[in-house]
Amino acid sequence: MPPAADRVYHVVRFNDPTEADAFVRALQRFLDGPRGEAFARNAKETQVWAPKPLTGFPVELYLTDAALLATEAGFAPVPAVEQMRGDELPAGSVLVMKGSELQEE
């Protein structure tokens, strides 16, 4: 499933893949907990995407509006730096989290 071409994604940049992985796992734990449950219930809307393969620096993650709202509710400050449409994401981008579920490759 490719990213929705007309959906807006929020770009979050990290200095290395370890930081990006830690962010995704922390967001997953938040969504799996009582404060994040409302965001996780709507898995169709709460998504995190990443380029495949993860190469280059900084590492970018692409959050849907709902994922950004969950991030803002759970963490501060949020390092979203720009917005992109789904058809502007790198070719081959993969879904890494949907709702509170990490996705298998």
N, CA, C and O atoms as a Tinker XYZ file with bonds, in Angstrom:
   420  protein
     1  N      0.847000   -1.178000    0.000000    73     2
     2  CA     0.000000    0.000000    0.000000    64     1     3
     3  C      0.895000    1.245000    0.000000    63     2     4     5
     4  O      1.638000    1.456000    0.958000    81     3
     5  N      0.844000    2.058000   -1.029000    73     3     6
     6  CA     1.612000    3.305000   -1.066000    64     5     7
     7  C      0.930000    4.392000   -0.232000    63     6     8     9
     8  O     -0.253000    4.277000    0.089000    81     7
     9  N      1.674000    5.446000    0.120000    73     7    10
    10  CA     1.036000    6.560000    0.834000    64     9    11
    11  C     -0.037000    7.203000   -0.038000    63    10    12    13
    12  O      0.076000    7.216000   -1.263000    81    11
    13  N     -1.072000    7.732000    0.597000    73    11    14
    14  CA    -2.135000    8.414000   -0.146000    64    13    15
    15  C     -1.551000    9.646000   -0.829000    63    14    16    17
    16  O     -0.966000   10.508000   -0.173000    81    15
    17  N     -1.710000    9.725000   -2.130000    73    15    18
    18  CA    -1.077000   10.774000   -2.929000    64    17    19
    19  C     -1.505000   12.179000   -2.528000    63    18    20    21
    20  O     -0.695000   13.104000   -2.571000    81    19
    21  N     -2.771000   12.354000   -2.137000    73    19    22
    22  CA    -3.279000   13.689000   -1.850000    64    21    23
    23  C     -3.283000   14.028000   -0.362000    63    22    24    25
    24  O     -3.753000   15.098000    0.024000    81    23
    25  N     -2.768000   13.137000    0.473000    73    23    26
    26  CA    -2.731000   13.373000    1.914000    64    25    27
    27  C     -1.484000   14.202000    2.271000    63    26    28    29
    28  O     -0.440000   14.080000    1.630000    81    27
    29  N     -1.616000   15.033000    3.292000    73    27    30
    30  CA    -0.490000   15.822000    3.780000    64    29    31
    31  C      0.257000   15.006000    4.832000    63    30    32    33
    32  O     -0.351000   14.421000    5.728000    81    31
    33  N      1.577000   14.978000    4.710000    73    31    34
    34  CA     2.452000   14.311000    5.675000    64    33    35
    35  C      3.389000   15.351000    6.272000    63    34    36    37
    36  O      3.838000   16.270000    5.587000    81    35
    37  N      3.674000   15.192000    7.551000    73    35    38
    38  CA     4.566000   16.104000    8.259000    64    37    39
    39  C      5.929000   15.440000    8.366000    63    38    40    41
    40  O      6.052000   14.323000    8.868000    81    39
    41  N      6.953000   16.142000    7.886000    73    39    42
    42  CA     8.305000   15.602000    7.856000    64    41    43
    43  C      8.975000   15.883000    9.196000    63    42    44    45
    44  O      9.034000   17.025000    9.652000    81    43
    45  N      9.480000   14.815000    9.817000    73    43    46
    46  CA    10.239000   14.926000   11.061000    64    45    47
    47  C     11.622000   14.369000   10.767000    63    46    48    49
    48  O     11.749000   13.256000   10.257000    81    47
    49  N     12.661000   15.138000   11.085000    73    47    50
    50  CA    14.038000   14.731000   10.766000    64    49    51
    51  C     14.804000   14.375000   12.032000    63    50    52    53
    52  O     14.633000   14.989000   13.085000    81    51
    53  N     15.650000   13.369000   11.894000    73    51    54
    54  CA    16.501000   12.903000   12.987000    64    53    55
    55  C     17.930000   12.800000   12.489000    63    54    56    57
    56  O     18.172000   12.602000   11.298000    81    55
    57  N     18.888000   12.937000   13.423000    73    55    58
    58  CA    20.295000   12.906000   13.049000    64    57    59
    59  C     20.779000   11.538000   12.600000    63    58    60    61
    60  O     21.716000   11.442000   11.808000    81    59
    61  N     20.148000   10.473000   13.100000    73    59    62
    62  CA    20.567000    9.137000   12.682000    64    61    63
    63  C     19.407000    8.155000   12.834000    63    62    64    65
    64  O     18.409000    8.458000   13.489000    81    63
    65  N     19.546000    6.978000   12.225000    73    63    66
    66  CA    18.461000    5.992000   12.268000    64    65    67
    67  C     18.091000    5.542000   13.681000    63    66    68    69
    68  O     16.937000    5.204000   13.939000    81    67
    69  N     19.053000    5.537000   14.588000    73    67    70
    70  CA    18.771000    5.117000   15.966000    64    69    71
    71  C     17.783000    6.066000   16.625000    63    70    72    73
    72  O     16.884000    5.622000   17.339000    81    71
    73  N     17.937000    7.367000   16.396000    73    71    74
    74  CA    17.009000    8.357000   16.949000    64    73    75
    75  C     15.619000    8.196000   16.338000    63    74    76    77
    76  O     14.616000    8.279000   17.047000    81    75
    77  N     15.556000    7.969000   15.038000    73    75    78
    78  CA    14.271000    7.780000   14.369000    64    77    79
    79  C     13.571000    6.537000   14.904000    63    78    80    81
    80  O     12.365000    6.561000   15.154000    81    79
    81  N     14.320000    5.451000   15.080000    73    79    82
    82  CA    13.752000    4.220000   15.625000    64    81    83
    83  C     13.240000    4.441000   17.045000    63    82    84    85
    84  O     12.157000    3.972000   17.395000    81    83
    85  N     14.008000    5.147000   17.857000    73    83    86
    86  CA    13.598000    5.422000   19.240000    64    85    87
    87  C     12.315000    6.257000   19.259000    63    86    88    89
    88  O     11.439000    6.025000   20.093000    81    87
    89  N     12.200000    7.220000   18.351000    73    87    90
    90  CA    10.998000    8.038000   18.264000    64    89    91
    91  C      9.776000    7.178000   17.927000    63    90    92    93
    92  O      8.738000    7.281000   18.581000    81    91
    93  N      9.907000    6.336000   16.908000    73    91    94
    94  CA     8.780000    5.494000   16.493000    64    93    95
    95  C      8.358000    4.577000   17.640000    63    94    96    97
    96  O      7.166000    4.412000   17.896000    81    95
    97  N      9.316000    3.991000   18.320000    73    95    98
    98  CA     8.994000    3.079000   19.427000    64    97    99
    99  C      8.362000    3.822000   20.607000    63    98   100   101
   100  O      7.457000    3.298000   21.255000    81    99
   101  N      8.834000    5.034000   20.886000    73    99   102
   102  CA     8.229000    5.828000   21.965000    64   101   103
   103  C      6.802000    6.231000   21.604000    63   102   104   105
   104  O      5.912000    6.197000   22.454000    81   103
   105  N      6.585000    6.611000   20.350000    73   103   106
   106  CA     5.232000    6.959000   19.902000    64   105   107
   107  C      4.322000    5.733000   19.973000    63   106   108   109
   108  O      3.159000    5.844000   20.361000    81   107
   109  N      4.843000    4.579000   19.605000    73   107   110
   110  CA     4.061000    3.346000   19.675000    64   109   111
   111  C      3.651000    3.049000   21.120000    63   110   112   113
   112  O      2.509000    2.664000   21.371000    81   111
   113  N      4.563000    3.224000   22.058000    73   111   114
   114  CA     4.236000    2.995000   23.475000    64   113   115
   115  C      3.190000    3.995000   23.957000    63   114   116   117
   116  O      2.280000    3.629000   24.700000    81   115
   117  N      3.314000    5.253000   23.539000    73   115   118
   118  CA     2.330000    6.267000   23.907000    64   117   119
   119  C      0.946000    5.882000   23.364000    63   118   120   121
   120  O     -0.044000    5.932000   24.093000    81   119
   121  N      0.885000    5.500000   22.091000    73   119   122
   122  CA    -0.395000    5.135000   21.476000    64   121   123
   123  C     -1.000000    3.883000   22.100000    63   122   124   125
   124  O     -2.218000    3.706000   22.099000    81   123
   125  N     -0.154000    3.029000   22.625000    73   123   126
   126  CA    -0.615000    1.790000   23.260000    64   125   127
   127  C     -1.078000    2.024000   24.696000    63   126   128   129
   128  O     -1.686000    1.143000   25.304000    81   127
   129  N     -0.793000    3.207000   25.238000    73   127   130
   130  CA    -1.168000    3.529000   26.616000    64   129   131
   131  C     -2.483000    4.281000   26.685000    63   130   132   133
   132  O     -3.062000    4.622000   25.654000    81   131
   133  N     -2.961000    4.543000   27.906000    73   131   134
   134  CA    -4.267000    5.186000   28.080000    64   133   135
   135  C     -4.366000    6.586000   27.466000    63   134   136   137
   136  O     -5.423000    6.943000   26.947000    81   135
   137  N     -3.296000    7.388000   27.509000    73   135   138
   138  CA    -3.356000    8.743000   26.951000    64   137   139
   139  C     -3.395000    8.746000   25.429000    63   138   140   141
   140  O     -3.913000    9.684000   24.824000    81   139
   141  N     -2.855000    7.709000   24.809000    73   139   142
   142  CA    -2.805000    7.676000   23.356000    64   141   143
   143  C     -3.862000    6.813000   22.706000    63   142   144   145
   144  O     -3.936000    6.731000   21.480000    81   143
   145  N     -4.679000    6.169000   23.516000    73   143   146
   146  CA    -5.660000    5.215000   23.010000    64   145   147
   147  C     -6.601000    5.823000   21.968000    63   146   148   149
   148  O     -6.909000    5.179000   20.966000    81   147
   149  N     -7.054000    7.041000   22.192000    73   147   150
   150  CA    -7.984000    7.678000   21.255000    64   149   151
   151  C     -7.348000    7.866000   19.877000    63   150   152   153
   152  O     -8.026000    7.736000   18.857000    81   151
   153  N     -6.057000    8.169000   19.844000    73   151   154
   154  CA    -5.363000    8.337000   18.564000    64   153   155
   155  C     -5.164000    6.987000   17.881000    63   154   156   157
   156  O     -5.303000    6.876000   16.663000    81   155
   157  N     -4.841000    5.970000   18.661000    73   155   158
   158  CA    -4.538000    4.649000   18.111000    64   157   159
   159  C     -5.771000    3.957000   17.553000    63   158   160   161
   160  O     -5.665000    3.149000   16.631000    81   159
   161  N     -6.937000    4.266000   18.104000    73   159   162
   162  CA    -8.177000    3.621000   17.641000    64   161   163
   163  C     -8.430000    3.863000   16.169000    63   162   164   165
   164  O     -8.992000    3.010000   15.482000    81   163
   165  N     -8.021000    5.017000   15.681000    73   163   166
   166  CA    -8.238000    5.350000   14.278000    64   165   167
   167  C     -6.958000    5.057000   13.495000    63   166   168   169
   168  O     -6.284000    5.969000   13.017000    81   167
   169  N     -6.639000    3.776000   13.376000    73   167   170
   170  CA    -5.381000    3.359000   12.751000    64   169   171
   171  C     -5.270000    3.814000   11.300000    63   170   172   173
   172  O     -4.169000    4.043000   10.799000    81   171
   173  N     -6.409000    3.945000   10.629000    73   171   174
   174  CA    -6.370000    4.385000    9.233000    64   173   175
   175  C     -5.777000    5.784000    9.114000    63   174   176   177
   176  O     -5.136000    6.108000    8.115000    81   175
   177  N     -5.989000    6.600000   10.122000    73   175   178
   178  CA    -5.525000    7.988000   10.085000    64   177   179
   179  C     -4.185000    8.198000   10.785000    63   178   180   181
   180  O     -3.460000    9.133000   10.445000    81   179
   181  N     -3.842000    7.359000   11.743000    73   179   182
   182  CA    -2.611000    7.539000   12.522000    64   181   183
   183  C     -1.527000    6.657000   11.927000    63   182   184   185
   184  O     -1.448000    5.464000   12.219000    81   183
   185  N     -0.684000    7.268000   11.079000    73   183   186
   186  CA     0.333000    6.511000   10.355000    64   185   187
   187  C      1.669000    7.234000   10.362000    63   186   188   189
   188  O      1.740000    8.462000   10.382000    81   187
   189  N      2.740000    6.417000   10.347000    73   187   190
   190  CA     4.105000    6.921000   10.201000    64   189   191
   191  C      4.736000    6.161000    9.037000    63   190   192   193
   192  O      4.702000    4.931000    8.997000    81   191
   193  N      5.301000    6.892000    8.109000    73   191   194
   194  CA     5.957000    6.339000    6.934000    64   193   195
   195  C      7.442000    6.689000    6.966000    63   194   196   197
   196  O      7.843000    7.648000    7.625000    81   195
   197  N      8.252000    5.913000    6.256000    73   195   198
   198  CA     9.690000    6.173000    6.162000    64   197   199
   199  C     10.177000    5.767000    4.778000    63   198   200   201
   200  O      9.579000    4.909000    4.129000    81   199
   201  N     11.269000    6.390000    4.329000    73   199   202
   202  CA    11.839000    5.962000    3.046000    64   201   203
   203  C     12.456000    4.579000    3.202000    63   202   204   205
   204  O     12.884000    4.199000    4.292000    81   203
   205  N     12.497000    3.838000    2.119000    73   203   206
   206  CA    13.113000    2.518000    2.136000    64   205   207
   207  C     14.089000    2.445000    0.981000    63   206   208   209
   208  O     13.676000    2.636000   -0.162000    81   207
   209  N     15.345000    2.182000    1.217000    73   207   210
   210  CA    15.965000    1.963000    2.527000    64   209   211
   211  C     16.246000    3.288000    3.224000    63   210   212   213
   212  O     16.242000    4.352000    2.604000    81   211
   213  N     16.491000    3.197000    4.540000    73   211   214
   214  CA    16.855000    4.385000    5.313000    64   213   215
   215  C     18.306000    4.725000    5.001000    63   214   216   217
   216  O     19.227000    4.127000    5.557000    81   215
   217  N     18.499000    5.676000    4.121000    73   215   218
   218  CA    19.850000    6.079000    3.757000    64   217   219
   219  C     19.951000    7.584000    3.836000    63   218   220   221
   220  O     18.950000    8.295000    3.750000    81   219
   221  N     21.159000    8.055000    3.999000    73   219   222
   222  CA    21.397000    9.484000    4.045000    64   221   223
   223  C     21.060000   10.087000    5.394000    63   222   224   225
   224  O     20.400000    9.464000    6.225000    81   223
   225  N     21.515000   11.281000    5.593000    73   223   226
   226  CA    21.269000   12.012000    6.826000    64   225   227
   227  C     20.808000   13.405000    6.453000    63   226   228   229
   228  O     21.328000   13.969000    5.490000    81   227
   229  N     19.884000   13.973000    7.147000    73   227   230
   230  CA    19.170000   13.391000    8.284000    64   229   231
   231  C     18.167000   12.335000    7.823000    63   230   232   233
   232  O     17.803000   12.271000    6.649000    81   231
   233  N     17.733000   11.513000    8.769000    73   231   234
   234  CA    16.708000   10.513000    8.510000    64   233   235
   235  C     15.346000   11.197000    8.612000    63   234   236   237
   236  O     15.093000   11.946000    9.556000    81   235
   237  N     14.482000   10.943000    7.652000    73   235   238
   238  CA    13.154000   11.547000    7.663000    64   237   239
   239  C     12.080000   10.513000    7.947000    63   238   240   241
   240  O     12.136000    9.381000    7.467000    81   239
   241  N     11.101000   10.930000    8.738000    73   239   242
   242  CA     9.871000   10.173000    8.929000    64   241   243
   243  C      8.732000   11.064000    8.477000    63   242   244   245
   244  O      8.829000   12.290000    8.539000    81   243
   245  N      7.644000   10.442000    8.019000    73   243   246
   246  CA     6.502000   11.180000    7.486000    64   245   247
   247  C      5.270000   10.812000    8.297000    63   246   248   249
   248  O      4.834000    9.661000    8.281000    81   247
   249  N      4.705000   11.788000    9.008000    73   247   250
   250  CA     3.571000   11.564000    9.903000    64   249   251
   251  C      2.293000   12.132000    9.308000    63   250   252   253
   252  O      2.292000   13.236000    8.763000    81   251
   253  N      1.206000   11.375000    9.414000    73   251   254
   254  CA    -0.106000   11.903000    9.047000    64   253   255
   255  C     -0.507000   12.952000   10.084000    63   254   256   257
   256  O      0.128000   13.078000   11.131000    81   255
   257  N     -1.568000   13.703000    9.781000    73   255   258
   258  CA    -2.055000   14.706000   10.732000    64   257   259
   259  C     -2.335000   14.072000   12.093000    63   258   260   261
   260  O     -1.950000   14.619000   13.126000    81   259
   261  N     -3.007000   12.912000   12.093000    73   259   262
   262  CA    -3.354000   12.249000   13.355000    64   261   263
   263  C     -2.103000   11.808000   14.115000    63   262   264   265
   264  O     -2.057000   11.904000   15.341000    81   263
   265  N     -1.091000   11.326000   13.397000    73   263   266
   266  CA     0.154000   10.926000   14.057000    64   265   267
   267  C      0.866000   12.142000   14.643000    63   266   268   269
   268  O      1.460000   12.058000   15.718000    81   267
   269  N      0.805000   13.274000   13.936000    73   267   270
   270  CA     1.413000   14.500000   14.471000    64   269   271
   271  C      0.667000   14.957000   15.719000    63   270   272   273
   272  O      1.297000   15.348000   16.702000    81   271
   273  N     -0.664000   14.914000   15.698000    73   271   274
   274  CA    -1.441000   15.292000   16.886000    64   273   275
   275  C     -1.110000   14.393000   18.077000    63   274   276   277
   276  O     -0.995000   14.872000   19.205000    81   275
   277  N     -0.958000   13.098000   17.828000    73   275   278
   278  CA    -0.577000   12.172000   18.902000    64   277   279
   279  C      0.808000   12.504000   19.422000    63   278   280   281
   280  O      1.051000   12.458000   20.628000    81   279
   281  N      1.712000   12.836000   18.523000    73   279   282
   282  CA     3.074000   13.208000   18.918000    64   281   283
   283  C      3.049000   14.466000   19.774000    63   282   284   285
   284  O      3.739000   14.536000   20.791000    81   283
   285  N      2.264000   15.458000   19.374000    73   283   286
   286  CA     2.153000   16.694000   20.141000    64   285   287
   287  C      1.552000   16.441000   21.512000    63   286   288   289
   288  O      1.921000   17.103000   22.482000    81   287
   289  N      0.621000   15.480000   21.607000    73   287   290
   290  CA    -0.003000   15.161000   22.894000    64   289   291
   291  C      0.968000   14.425000   23.811000    63   290   292   293
   292  O      0.889000   14.558000   25.032000    81   291
   293  N      1.870000   13.660000   23.237000    73   291   294
   294  CA     2.760000   12.841000   24.048000    64   293   295
   295  C      4.139000   13.408000   24.281000    63   294   296   297
   296  O      4.792000   13.057000   25.264000    81   295
   297  N      4.598000   14.274000   23.404000    73   295   298
   298  CA     5.977000   14.767000   23.465000    64   297   299
   299  C      6.030000   16.257000   23.154000    63   298   300   301
   300  O      5.151000   16.804000   22.488000    81   299
   301  N      7.063000   16.886000   23.643000    73   299   302
   302  CA     7.312000   18.286000   23.300000    64   301   303
   303  C      8.810000   18.524000   23.337000    63   302   304   305
   304  O      9.485000   17.923000   24.173000    81   303
   305  N      9.347000   19.337000   22.509000    73   303   306
   306  CA     8.728000   19.904000   21.313000    64   305   307
   307  C      8.722000   18.891000   20.178000    63   306   308   309
   308  O      9.476000   17.918000   20.188000    81   307
   309  N      7.867000   19.136000   19.211000    73   307   310
   310  CA     7.778000   18.266000   18.052000    64   309   311
   311  C      8.635000   18.858000   16.941000    63   310   312   313
   312  O      8.460000   20.017000   16.564000    81   311
   313  N      9.566000   18.057000   16.417000    73   311   314
   314  CA    10.484000   18.615000   15.411000    64   313   315
   315  C      9.979000   18.532000   13.975000    63   314   316   317
   316  O     10.775000   18.290000   13.068000    81   315
   317  N      8.676000   18.724000   13.738000    73   315   318
   318  CA     8.165000   18.715000   12.364000    64   317   319
   319  C      8.707000   19.946000   11.649000    63   318   320   321
   320  O      8.588000   21.064000   12.150000    81   319
   321  N      9.284000   19.745000   10.512000    73   319   322
   322  CA     9.941000   20.850000    9.845000    64   321   323
   323  C      9.269000   21.309000    8.560000    63   322   324   325
   324  O      9.448000   22.455000    8.147000    81   323
   325  N      8.503000   20.443000    7.927000    73   323   326
   326  CA     7.811000   20.845000    6.704000    64   325   327
   327  C      6.693000   19.865000    6.414000    63   326   328   329
   328  O      6.530000   18.860000    7.105000    81   327
   329  N      5.930000   20.174000    5.385000    73   327   330
   330  CA     4.851000   19.296000    4.958000    64   329   331
   331  C      5.100000   18.856000    3.524000    63   330   332   333
   332  O      5.673000   19.591000    2.719000    81   331
   333  N      4.652000   17.633000    3.222000    73   331   334
   334  CA     4.743000   17.097000    1.872000    64   333   335
   335  C      3.443000   16.364000    1.571000    63   334   336   337
   336  O      2.777000   15.866000    2.478000    81   335
   337  N      3.088000   16.304000    0.297000    73   335   338
   338  CA     1.965000   15.466000   -0.101000    64   337   339
   339  C      2.483000   14.052000   -0.323000    63   338   340   341
   340  O      3.675000   13.840000   -0.550000    81   339
   341  N      1.577000   13.098000   -0.255000    73   339   342
   342  CA     1.965000   11.707000   -0.414000    64   341   343
   343  C      2.696000   11.421000   -1.713000    63   342   344   345
   344  O      3.597000   10.584000   -1.755000    81   343
   345  N      2.303000   12.123000   -2.781000    73   343   346
   346  CA     2.971000   11.883000   -4.061000    64   345   347
   347  C      4.353000   12.529000   -4.128000    63   346   348   349
   348  O      5.060000   12.368000   -5.123000    81   347
   349  N      4.751000   13.262000   -3.078000    73   347   350
   350  CA     6.085000   13.863000   -3.011000    64   349   351
   351  C      7.042000   13.046000   -2.138000    63   350   352   353
   352  O      8.240000   13.326000   -2.114000    81   351
   353  N      6.530000   12.041000   -1.424000    73   351   354
   354  CA     7.387000   11.197000   -0.604000    64   353   355
   355  C      8.304000   10.381000   -1.508000    63   354   356   357
   356  O      7.960000   10.104000   -2.657000    81   355
   357  N      9.480000    9.994000   -0.990000    73   355   358
   358  CA    10.395000    9.197000   -1.814000    64   357   359
   359  C      9.730000    7.907000   -2.309000    63   358   360   361
   360  O      8.949000    7.279000   -1.594000    81   359
   361  N     10.054000    7.536000   -3.532000    73   359   362
   362  CA     9.520000    6.290000   -4.095000    64   361   363
   363  C      9.903000    5.122000   -3.196000    63   362   364   365
   364  O     11.026000    5.057000   -2.698000    81   363
   365  N      8.985000    4.218000   -2.995000    73   363   366
   366  CA     9.265000    3.047000   -2.170000    64   365   367
   367  C      9.127000    3.288000   -0.681000    63   366   368   369
   368  O      9.525000    2.435000    0.112000    81   367
   369  N      8.569000    4.435000   -0.271000    73   367   370
   370  CA     8.364000    4.679000    1.159000    64   369   371
   371  C      7.466000    3.588000    1.730000    63   370   372   373
   372  O      6.551000    3.105000    1.064000    81   371
   373  N      7.744000    3.209000    2.974000    73   371   374
   374  CA     7.005000    2.109000    3.600000    64   373   375
   375  C      6.301000    2.583000    4.861000    63   374   376   377
   376  O      6.761000    3.497000    5.545000    81   375
   377  N      5.187000    1.948000    5.149000    73   375   378
   378  CA     4.428000    2.200000    6.367000    64   377   379
   379  C      5.144000    1.506000    7.518000    63   378   380   381
   380  O      5.298000    0.284000    7.502000    81   379
   381  N      5.587000    2.277000    8.527000    73   379   382
   382  CA     6.295000    1.665000    9.658000    64   381   383
   383  C      5.414000    1.535000   10.895000    63   382   384   385
   384  O      5.692000    0.719000   11.774000    81   383
   385  N      4.339000    2.347000   10.966000    73   383   386
   386  CA     3.422000    2.233000   12.086000    64   385   387
   387  C      2.029000    2.660000   11.638000    63   386   388   389
   388  O      1.858000    3.655000   10.934000    81   387
   389  N      1.033000    1.874000   12.070000    73   387   390
   390  CA    -0.368000    2.163000   11.757000    64   389   391
   391  C     -1.120000    2.013000   13.069000    63   390   392   393
   392  O     -1.147000    0.930000   13.653000    81   391
   393  N     -1.734000    3.105000   13.535000    73   391   394
   394  CA    -2.306000    3.089000   14.876000    64   393   395
   395  C     -1.186000    2.868000   15.873000    63   394   396   397
   396  O     -0.181000    3.576000   15.820000    81   395
   397  N     -1.321000    1.920000   16.773000    73   395   398
   398  CA    -0.229000    1.636000   17.724000    64   397   399
   399  C      0.547000    0.389000   17.317000    63   398   400   401
   400  O      1.324000   -0.144000   18.108000    81   399
   401  N      0.342000   -0.078000   16.095000    73   399   402
   402  CA     0.985000   -1.321000   15.643000    64   401   403
   403  C      2.181000   -1.027000   14.733000    63   402   404   405
   404  O      2.042000   -0.372000   13.700000    81   403
   405  N      3.358000   -1.520000   15.133000    73   403   406
   406  CA     4.507000   -1.458000   14.245000    64   405   407
   407  C      4.257000   -2.425000   13.089000    63   406   408   409
   408  O      3.726000   -3.517000   13.289000    81   407
   409  N      4.635000   -2.027000   11.905000    73   407   410
   410  CA     4.377000   -2.836000   10.714000    64   409   411
   411  C      5.594000   -3.674000   10.371000    63   410   412   413
   412  O      6.730000   -3.225000   10.524000    81   411
   413  N      5.356000   -4.884000    9.912000    73   411   414
   414  CA     6.418000   -5.769000    9.478000    64   413   415
   415  C      6.803000   -5.418000    8.049000    63   414   416   417
   416  O      5.968000   -4.994000    7.250000    81   415
   417  N      8.052000   -5.598000    7.751000    73   415   418
   418  CA     8.506000   -5.345000    6.377000    64   417   419
   419  C      8.293000   -6.555000    5.533000    63   418   420
   420  O      8.612000   -6.542000    4.344000    81   419
